[in-house]
């Protein structure tokens, strides 16, 4: 497809506001909650991140597709975003080790995308109005699209981990590795597995609704709760699992959605944010060391900081410096800690990869 052959397409927001653009790849309609990511690189990792399942991705970087795609950079087995909204889309690429164009990547997985949108205007609009549902389509009748948009469920209260979790357990890493990790797949990223395996872990990845008894049968040295999409509140089975692990004082590490599940297991509330944090340059303060850290983040829900501050068993370890929201916590006198951001950052800064080392140290002390 050449740029001049692009068909007219529409981005329609839940409040009736719409923007006109051009379609990329296949014709059709896609819907979900619209969100924006401020990262200047790593579009492939973003598009294949299971935490974005059910969301329309609005990229603030002006150029998307210019360096193509490489299968080694996927964070899961397929594209997970519901659709793409961007400014300038490149139908060709310049990177030597790219294996295909982003356009072909989208078309092969039937993903609807729209370009030539004033993304700065859209970002400014939803920053003020807050997260909302949206629809992108090559169908241009606004009234028809409005009716379709009315049927799209709200992200609040929506359980999506089951849509992206593995159906059956699988193994990752070397079987002879010194440490065994039982990981709950709520939408786990590939680079999390890479970071654990690089530190001598043999990981068994379990479906989102696995019981403690099932995970315990692997006889692991530590437990991990992964990132993932949707509202953490409906994940009652995962919360019960976290309670069991914590009550037995077994090594437990949670990231993003896993962090929120741990909080809920301790009776701490979570809530939906006005817009959420999505990007690779989010500043965090480590409250233990006093140092600043740059992090990769991707979440629309957050743990209630005030409740953690009042909780006798919990200690805040990280704070987001842009809005003072909770970014990390640990249990006092327990082998459990969690963070809201992504220490495996792919792409992104490596300031917080030490958290994986911290997890390993806890395992060593309890092995």
Beta strands, then each sheet from edge to edge (+ up, - down):
strand 1: 8-13
strand 2: 18-25
strand 3: 29-37
strand 4: 55-59
strand 5: 63-64
strand 6: 83-85
strand 7: 88-89
strand 8: 112-115
strand 9: 132-137
strand 10: 170-172
strand 11: 179-184
strand 12: 201-206
strand 13: 222-225
strand 14: 252-255
strand 15: 270-286
strand 16: 292-303
strand 17: 314-320
strand 18: 326-331
strand 19: 336-339
sheet 1: 1+ 2- 8+ 6+ 4+ 3+ 9- 1+
sheet 2: 5+ 7+
sheet 3: 10+ 12- 11- 13- 14- 19- 18+ 17- 15+ 16-
end
